[in-house]
Amino acid sequence: MSESKPHLFNTIRLAKAEKKQFVEQLNENAPAIYAVANRRRLCVVYNVGDLLLTIIQSKKSTVNYAVVPRNLSTHGIGFVHGQ
């Protein structure tokens, strides 16, 4: 018996090349976020394509989203998602 794959919500409806260009533009327009002197903690660019974000709702159900990661720090990960 094979396990069925959970539904994945892709809220950013762009082609792969368009999505890459979009994230590059965001990174170019916000260079100050990565300046070490302006931050209490290190923040690095983290662009790896799509990332699976799973939200567990009261241990009863889960919802999976494809998000686009932007940066990573000791306090978490920044990502882009649509509606």
Contacts in CASP RR format, 6 or more apart in sequence:
PFRMAT RR
TARGET T0000
AUTHOR 0000-0000-0000
METHOD contacts of the structure
MODEL  1
MSESKPHLFNTIRLAKAEKKQFVEQLNENAPAIYAVANRRRLCVVYNVGD
LLLTIIQSKKSTVNYAVVPRNLSTHGIGFVHGQ
6 62 0 8 1.000
6 64 0 8 1.000
7 64 0 8 1.000
8 52 0 8 1.000
8 64 0 8 1.000
8 65 0 8 1.000
8 66 0 8 1.000
9 63 0 8 1.000
9 64 0 8 1.000
9 65 0 8 1.000
9 66 0 8 1.000
10 50 0 8 1.000
10 65 0 8 1.000
10 66 0 8 1.000
11 65 0 8 1.000
11 66 0 8 1.000
11 67 0 8 1.000
11 81 0 8 1.000
11 82 0 8 1.000
11 83 0 8 1.000
12 19 0 8 1.000
12 22 0 8 1.000
12 66 0 8 1.000
12 67 0 8 1.000
12 68 0 8 1.000
12 80 0 8 1.000
12 81 0 8 1.000
12 82 0 8 1.000
14 22 0 8 1.000
19 49 0 8 1.000
19 68 0 8 1.000
20 49 0 8 1.000
22 68 0 8 1.000
22 80 0 8 1.000
23 47 0 8 1.000
23 68 0 8 1.000
23 70 0 8 1.000
23 80 0 8 1.000
26 70 0 8 1.000
26 80 0 8 1.000
27 45 0 8 1.000
27 47 0 8 1.000
27 70 0 8 1.000
32 38 0 8 1.000
33 39 0 8 1.000
33 43 0 8 1.000
33 71 0 8 1.000
34 43 0 8 1.000
34 44 0 8 1.000
34 45 0 8 1.000
34 71 0 8 1.000
36 42 0 8 1.000
39 73 0 8 1.000
41 73 0 8 1.000
41 74 0 8 1.000
41 75 0 8 1.000
42 73 0 8 1.000
42 74 0 8 1.000
43 71 0 8 1.000
43 72 0 8 1.000
43 73 0 8 1.000
44 71 0 8 1.000
44 72 0 8 1.000
44 73 0 8 1.000
45 70 0 8 1.000
45 71 0 8 1.000
46 69 0 8 1.000
46 70 0 8 1.000
46 71 0 8 1.000
46 72 0 8 1.000
46 77 0 8 1.000
46 78 0 8 1.000
47 68 0 8 1.000
47 69 0 8 1.000
47 70 0 8 1.000
48 69 0 8 1.000
49 68 0 8 1.000
49 69 0 8 1.000
50 66 0 8 1.000
50 67 0 8 1.000
50 68 0 8 1.000
51 66 0 8 1.000
51 67 0 8 1.000
51 68 0 8 1.000
51 69 0 8 1.000
51 77 0 8 1.000
51 79 0 8 1.000
52 64 0 8 1.000
52 65 0 8 1.000
52 66 0 8 1.000
53 64 0 8 1.000
53 65 0 8 1.000
53 66 0 8 1.000
53 67 0 8 1.000
53 79 0 8 1.000
53 81 0 8 1.000
54 62 0 8 1.000
54 63 0 8 1.000
54 64 0 8 1.000
54 65 0 8 1.000
55 62 0 8 1.000
55 63 0 8 1.000
55 64 0 8 1.000
55 65 0 8 1.000
56 62 0 8 1.000
57 63 0 8 1.000
65 81 0 8 1.000
67 79 0 8 1.000
67 80 0 8 1.000
67 81 0 8 1.000
68 79 0 8 1.000
68 80 0 8 1.000
68 81 0 8 1.000
69 77 0 8 1.000
69 78 0 8 1.000
69 79 0 8 1.000
70 78 0 8 1.000
70 79 0 8 1.000
70 80 0 8 1.000
71 77 0 8 1.000
71 78 0 8 1.000
72 78 0 8 1.000
END
